[in-house]
Structure formats: C-alpha cells, structure tokens
C-alpha cells in the first residue's frame, strides 16, 4: 500500500484525487483548512511548518505528494498559497519521499500560466521573498491589476518546478516532479465565475475548450493519480496541459 499526501483535499480537484487514490487502495493523508486529516493553513509559514512537522513526527516515509492546494481570489493570499505554500509542501516533504521505493510528486498549476502575468511578482516569488511578494500583490490590487496575481503565482510555481525537477534532490534522487495545468474545472473555487450562462460564455471566450468544454474535478484527478503512481517513471519537470484544447487554441502551433 502506497501512502500519498494530498493538499487541498476537502473539495474540488483535491477531494476527487483523494477518492480516486483510496479507490486504488492507497493510504491517503488529506490536508486542508477543514474536513481533513491534517488541518493547516498553507497560506502561512506557521501552517506549513505545522503540516510538515505533523507528518515527519508520524511517518517514516511517504510515497507521493499531490501539492494541489490553491486559491483564485485575485489577492495576495493567492501568492501565499499557490506559490509559497506549494513550494514549502514539496520541499518540506522531500525527506519523507526519500524512504519510498517509488517516490513521486506533482503540483497543480493552471493553464493561466499562458495568460498575462506580472514579471516583478514572479521574480520576487522565485527569489523566495514572501513578504515583498505579498506586498507587490497588494499593490497590484490597489492598481486594479489584481487579475494578474493568480497567473503570476502559477507562472512562478512552474518556473520553480522546471528548475528544481532535474536537480540532484529530485531527478537525481529518482523522484519524478511534475505539474498539471488544468483549464476550467467546475469546483467551488470557480463556482462564482461560471454560475450563469453569461458568465460561462465570458469564461469560455477567455479559455476556449473545444474538447468537451468545462470539466469535472475527476478529470484532472485521474491525471494526478497517474503521476504519483509507480507507472510514472520518466516524466520530469513537465507541465501537462489538461484543458480541453485551450492551450492549442490560444498559442496555435507553438510547442513552448
């Protein structure tokens, strides 16, 4: 039996992933603000430390990490959870993965990484300067540019992941580290954005998904469960778009 940690497990993609892993026979440890085995706020340094210490105190090893917790509030909290919380989860649980015979790790990014973002905010995230990054995000809100925050947090995450995945701590230790980039997923996080036909049409115009339209949480969850399975031996540093064709529609024949 494999043991997998899933953050953001109380709803949406995280909940669907937890259920699929359990159906597969894995032991799943859910992490969220509520309704989870470990209740912790990954938007704060204390919450991240609490989760990591909790797991290190009770486990000799884990076999996989699904760093899925995320926000889309267009506020500094997006940066705290989406980038700093995710990186802290992956880095903090790395020592526990070392004891597995088939360790795996994956993060949930977003197809929003191909949307406009704020270069300064991305650079501050990658520099590890959380206070200044949060301050930059607050200034974007004040300047009525809060719409750049979510994409920026996910761009920074993917750049961090691409840089880290091939290094000695991950690939060098035999640990595949990858990310998925979902399109529009019908979860509580986006319910307020797609609740009416007018809203759905507006989102569809920004995120065209010609293959079957918006998706249920189980769709990206199936991909996440494969990425933390023993069958995934050679994917390294990949950001896999699962978006109904949105990336191909927006970027055409560009492969990067």
C-alpha positions in Angstrom: 0.0 0.0 0.0 1.3 3.4 -1.0 0.9 6.5 1.2 0.1 9.7 -0.6 -0.3 13.2 0.8 -2.9 15.4 -0.9 -3.2 19.1 -0.1 -6.4 21.0 -0.7 -8.2 17.7 -0.1 -11.5 19.0 1.2 -13.1 20.0 -2.1 -12.6 20.2 -5.8 -9.7 18.5 -7.5 -8.1 17.6 -4.2 -11.2 15.8 -3.0 -11.6 13.9 -6.3 -8.0 12.9 -6.2 -8.2 11.6 -2.6 -11.2 9.5 -3.5 -9.6 8.0 -6.6 -6.4 7.2 -4.7 -8.4 5.5 -2.0 -10.3 3.5 -4.6 -7.0 2.4 -5.9 -6.1 1.1 -2.5 -3.7 3.8 -1.4 -3.5 5.3 2.1 -4.3 9.0 1.6 -3.5 11.8 4.1 -5.6 14.8 3.3 -4.5 18.4 4.2 -6.8 21.4 4.2 -8.2 24.2 6.3 -11.1 21.9 7.5 -12.5 18.5 6.9 -9.1 16.9 6.6 -6.9 14.5 8.5 -4.4 17.4 8.9 -6.0 20.8 9.3 -3.4 23.5 8.4 -3.3 26.9 6.7 -0.7 26.6 3.9 -1.0 30.3 3.3 1.1 30.9 6.4 4.6 29.9 7.5 3.2 28.5 10.7 0.6 26.4 9.0 3.1 25.0 6.6 5.5 24.1 9.4 2.7 22.5 11.4 1.8 20.2 8.5 5.4 19.2 7.8 6.1 18.6 11.5 2.9 16.6 11.9 3.9 14.3 9.0 7.5 14.0 10.0 6.6 13.1 13.5 4.3 10.2 12.5 5.7 8.8 9.2 9.0 7.2 8.4 8.3 7.8 4.7 5.6 8.7 2.2 5.3 7.5 -1.4 3.8 10.6 -3.1 2.8 14.2 -2.7 0.0 15.9 -4.6 0.6 19.6 -3.8 -2.8 20.7 -5.0 -4.0 23.4 -2.6 -4.7 26.7 -4.3 -6.7 29.9 -4.4 -8.1 32.1 -7.1 -9.1 35.2 -5.1 -7.0 37.7 -7.0 -5.5 38.8 -3.7 -2.1 38.3 -2.0 -3.4 35.1 -0.5 -3.2 33.5 -4.0 0.6 34.0 -3.8 0.9 32.8 -0.3 -0.9 29.5 -1.0 -0.2 28.9 -4.7 3.5 29.5 -4.7 4.9 29.7 -1.2 2.6 27.1 0.2 3.2 24.7 -2.7 6.9 25.0 -2.7 7.1 24.6 1.1 5.0 21.5 0.8 7.2 19.9 -1.8 10.5 20.9 -0.2 9.3 20.1 3.3 8.1 16.6 2.5 11.1 15.8 0.2 12.9 14.0 3.1 9.9 11.7 3.6 9.8 10.8 0.0 13.4 9.5 0.2 12.3 6.4 2.1 10.0 5.2 -0.7 11.0 2.7 -3.4 9.0 4.7 -5.9 8.6 8.3 -4.7 6.5 10.7 -6.8 5.5 14.4 -6.6 3.1 16.6 -8.5 1.7 20.1 -8.2 -1.4 21.7 -9.6 -0.7 24.7 -11.7 -3.1 26.2 -14.3 -3.4 26.9 -17.9 -3.5 30.5 -16.7 0.3 30.3 -17.0 -0.1 31.4 -20.7 -2.1 34.4 -19.6 -0.7 37.9 -18.8 1.3 38.0 -15.6 3.4 40.4 -13.6 7.1 39.9 -14.1 8.1 41.6 -10.8 5.8 39.4 -8.8 7.1 36.3 -10.5 10.7 37.3 -9.8 10.0 38.0 -6.1 8.4 34.6 -5.7 11.4 32.9 -7.3 13.7 34.9 -5.0 11.9 33.4 -2.1 11.0 36.9 -0.7 7.5 36.2 0.5 6.9 39.5 2.4 7.9 41.6 -0.6 6.0 39.4 -3.0 2.8 39.7 -0.9 3.3 43.5 -0.8 3.7 43.5 -4.6 0.5 41.6 -4.9 -1.3 44.1 -2.6 0.0 46.9 -4.8 -1.4 45.2 -7.9 -4.8 45.1 -6.2 -4.6 48.8 -5.4 -3.7 49.5 -9.0 -6.8 47.4 -10.1 -4.5 44.8 -11.6 -5.4 42.0 -9.2 -6.3 39.9 -12.2 -2.5 39.3 -12.8 -1.9 37.8 -9.4 -3.3 34.3 -9.9 -1.4 33.7 -13.2 1.8 35.2 -11.7 1.7 32.8 -8.8 1.3 29.8 -11.1 4.0 31.0 -13.6 6.4 31.3 -10.7 5.4 27.8 -9.5 6.1 26.3 -12.9 9.4 28.0 -13.3 10.5 26.9 -9.8 9.4 23.3 -10.7 11.2 23.3 -14.0 14.4 24.4 -12.4 14.1 22.0 -9.4 12.9 18.9 -11.2 16.1 18.0 -12.9 18.3 18.6 -9.9 20.0 16.2 -7.6 17.4 16.4 -4.9 14.6 15.3 -7.3 15.6 13.6 -10.5 19.0 12.8 -9.0 17.2 11.0 -6.2 14.9 9.2 -8.6 11.8 11.3 -7.8 9.7 12.5 -10.8 8.4 16.0 -10.1 5.8 17.4 -12.5 2.7 19.7 -12.6 -0.6 19.7 -14.3 -2.2 22.8 -15.9 -6.0 22.4 -15.9 -8.4 24.5 -17.9 -11.7 25.5 -16.3 -12.7 22.9 -13.7 -16.2 23.0 -12.1 -15.2 23.3 -8.5 -16.4 25.5 -5.6 -13.4 27.8 -6.2 -14.7 28.9 -9.6 -18.5 28.5 -9.0 -18.9 32.2 -8.7 -17.3 32.8 -12.1 -19.4 30.3 -14.1 -22.7 30.4 -12.2 -24.7 32.0 -15.1 -24.8 31.4 -18.8 -23.4 34.9 -19.4 -20.5 34.2 -17.0 -19.9 30.8 -18.7 -19.8 32.4 -22.1 -17.4 35.0 -20.9 -15.0 32.5 -19.4 -15.3 30.3 -22.5 -14.2 33.2 -24.6 -11.1 33.6 -22.5 -10.5 29.9 -22.0 -11.8 28.1 -25.2 -12.1 24.4 -24.5 -13.3 22.8 -27.8 -12.9 19.2 -26.4 -16.0 18.6 -24.2 -16.0 22.1 -22.5 -15.5 22.7 -18.8 -14.5 19.6 -16.8 -15.5 17.9 -13.6 -12.8 17.6 -10.9 -12.4 13.9 -11.6 -10.8 14.7 -15.0 -7.6 16.3 -13.7 -7.7 14.0 -10.7 -7.2 10.9 -12.9 -4.1 12.5 -14.3 -2.8 13.4 -10.8 -3.3 9.9 -9.6 -1.3 8.5 -12.6 1.5 11.0 -12.0 2.0 9.7 -8.4 1.8 6.1 -9.4 4.7 3.7 -9.8 3.9 3.6 -13.6 5.2 7.2 -14.0 9.0 6.6 -14.1 10.3 9.1 -16.6 8.2 12.3 -16.7 10.5 15.0 -15.3 9.7 18.7 -15.0 6.7 18.6 -17.2 3.7 21.0 -17.0 0.9 18.9 -18.6 -2.0 20.9 -20.0 -5.3 19.2 -19.4 -7.5 21.9 -20.8 -9.8 20.7 -23.5 -7.6 22.3 -26.1 -7.4 25.8 -24.7 -3.6 25.9 -24.9 -3.6 24.8 -28.5 -6.4 27.3 -29.4 -4.6 30.2 -27.8 -1.0 29.5 -28.7 -1.5 27.8 -32.0 1.3 25.5 -33.1 3.8 26.8 -30.6 5.2 23.9 -28.5 6.5 26.1 -25.7 
